[in-house]
């Protein structure tokens, strides 16, 4: 995951709010698809510490995106079991 953090922040000005939001969303999007809870927790903690974002906000964003994906899959008959 360290590589993904490095890769996604490349060519971004993370002092710019829009670019920081884009970067964080890219990382969260990668995390929502991993089943490794330790990797998720450590990455969320790093994002939280490095960019002063409350960890609860990051967790809520992952859960929101997962819920949105489930709803979209149900609407289009793509449920995965």
Secondary structure, 3 states (H helix, E strand, C coil): CHHHHHHHHCCCCCCCHHHHHHHHHHHHHHHHCCCCHHHHHHHHHHHHHHHCCCHHHHHHHHHHHHHHHHHHHHHCCCCCC
